[in-house]
Amino acid sequence: MWVKPTARKTVMYELEAALAEDHHFSGGHVISSMCTDPLDIAKEAHAMFIESNLGNAGLYPGTLRLEKMAIDAMGRLLGAKDGNIAGGIVSGGTEANITALWIARNITGKKKVIFPKSAHFSFHKACDILAMEPVMVPLNENFTIDLDEVTRRVDSDTAAVVGIAGTTELGAVDDIHGLADIIPEGVFLHVDAAFGGFVLPFLRDLGHRVPDFDFSVEKVSSIAADPHKMGMATVPSGALLVRDRKWFRTIHKDAPYLDTVGQLSALSGTRCSAAAAASYAAMRSLGREGYIKIVEGCMDVTHHALGKARKMGLEPVMEPVMNILCLRVPDPKAVQKSLDVKGWKVSVAQNPPSLRLVIMPHVTKDGIDGLFSDLGDVLEDRR
Ligand SMILES: Cc1ncc(COP(=O)(O)O)c(C=O)c1O
């Protein structure tokens, strides 16, 4: 491969062939991903800022300014009242969650992390990397964290308690106020709103009952929210926001060789800063109104899917709170496999076992009609 240069035409041919193997959101058959086709202006911004590296922020004051504005906008979206909220664009929910627990460990000097069974696997990664102790809490009948069980498990060695605002499998929202009420002073309260961060505020605008899950709850210390999921930005773009900017100092490491004025103390060195520009562009371009319309559209399609399911005699695991719908079907994995053969990418949830549909903005009612037509055939064949 490395011996001789290859003609551009050949390289492009190889790239196109690889791209053709991939599944694309535009086809409408991917109903399993929490990402979507980014907004055009986000793609343009990504291309414009392709050489930026906020890991060496002194060279990119313009990109740094965009990142700060994106974080500021997200802070305001997520209940921040003062200017002390700090944060940065990171590679995604995983990095945001790891960084939050890193800060929690360093502030408290403690080890235990209490999180619900529904938490994303990034919390297990975080505990592994940070030598922290994961304490998994069972769920209640609403598929949210059981507060009594949290009370039972919190002790003097607890660094952090985690609540999820939009679980990966079901889109359930933990009782963040309830968590805030029961955790002792000094315990770090992290909210993983990687998915819900760009859904829940707009659902509230649409009149849905959305309990406070963000910085409006005084004890919430940090929030993860991903622009590359419902934020319509490019991959990789997550965000970590923390209530007090000085907490970032607890993870700071000097890097004298870099021109790092004003740089975020982050897990990554070099950062994909094009995604920071893309996140800014998506938020600036859509405004609150744009996101409200997108979320309204996704919920409309979600309820369309729910109606189709019920007509077929299928029940949801729970009434969808956001644009994730899990259906009780016999042997979900086998059904998923059969749908895959028919060209549909759907996923399965484990708790409880069900067929999981993530109704992102690229999923249309026509697409859902096609999926349910094939699902009907698959279920009929399996009878
Ligand atoms: C609730 C939640 N948190 C964290 C993550 C991890 O995000 P990423 O894949 O961007 O690292 C996900 C991914 O699906 C998620 O749903």
The ligand as a Gaussian input file, in Angstrom:
#p B3LYP/6-31G(d) Opt

LIG

0 1
 C      -27.675000       8.335000      27.198000
 C      -26.389000       8.150000      26.459000
 N      -25.244000       8.527000      27.053000
 C      -24.053000       8.390000      26.433000
 C      -23.964000       7.866000      25.170000
 C      -22.631000       7.714000      24.491000
 O      -22.528000       8.639000      23.459000
 P      -21.391000       8.504000      22.339000
 O      -21.717000       7.279000      21.570000
 O      -21.553000       9.772000      21.577000
 O      -20.092000       8.417000      23.032000
 C      -25.130000       7.454000      24.515000
 C      -25.075000       6.851000      23.187000
 O      -25.984000       6.355000      22.645000
 C      -26.374000       7.611000      25.182000
 O      -27.523000       7.213000      24.620000

